[in-house]
Amino acid sequence: MMTKDEMQYIIDYEIIVDCYDDYEVAMGWHIYLEETLNFPFEAEVKLKKKGGTSTLTKVEVLGVASEEGGSENPEIDVEVSAKDSDFVMEVPISRLQNIKADEETLTAFKIWTFWNS
């Protein structure tokens, strides 16, 4: 189990080291998650149906969505595909629940969650 100090060290010296503004911090996180998360993996995400109700749906997380043009938005989007679907959609990484992945991926999510708390 990783301590808060260990997570803060990774954030300070691996993810946002040499970042001078919000854009660079966002890009540091984007690169870290893209390089650290091992795709594909399974998770669940609340998806809204046509009638307005939401349902927790099992998805396959395929990768980090491209950061076209860059952004200062601290949220990172991932590409997901619902089971038995050929469609790929982008959802904020913070909406993923019940993640089933390897230890390295789960640790990256813990660090991301710690940063955003």
C-alpha positions, 0 to 999 in steps of 0.5 A, spaced: 500 500 500 502 506 497 503 512 503 500 519 501 507 521 502 509 516 496 504 518 492 505 526 493 513 524 491 511 521 485 506 527 483 511 532 485 518 528 481 515 524 476 508 527 473 508 535 474 516 536 475 518 542 471 511 544 470 510 552 470 502 553 468 495 549 468 496 547 461 503 543 463 500 540 469 494 537 465 499 535 459 504 532 465 498 528 467 495 526 460 502 523 459 503 519 465 496 516 465 497 514 458 504 511 459 502 508 466 495 505 465 495 498 461 490 498 456 485 494 455 482 493 462 475 493 465 471 498 469 464 500 470 461 507 468 454 510 469 451 512 462 445 516 461 439 512 457 434 516 452 429 516 457 433 520 462 435 514 467 442 512 468 445 505 468 451 502 471 454 499 464 460 495 464 465 497 459 472 496 456 477 502 457 481 502 451 486 508 452 487 515 454 483 520 449 487 524 444 489 531 447 488 535 441 490 542 441 491 541 449 487 543 454 488 546 461 482 542 464 484 538 469 480 532 467 482 526 463 478 523 458 478 515 456 476 512 450 471 506 452 467 501 449 460 498 452 460 490 452 458 487 445 458 494 442 462 497 436 462 504 438 467 508 442 466 514 446 470 518 451 468 519 458 472 523 464 476 518 467 473 520 474 467 517 472 470 510 472 468 505 477 469 498 479 476 498 475 478 491 474 486 492 472 493 490 474 496 493 480 500 498 476 494 501 473 490 501 480 496 504 483 496 510 477 488 511 479 490 511 486 495 517 485 490 520 480 484 520 486 489 522 491 491 528 487 484 530 485 481 530 493 
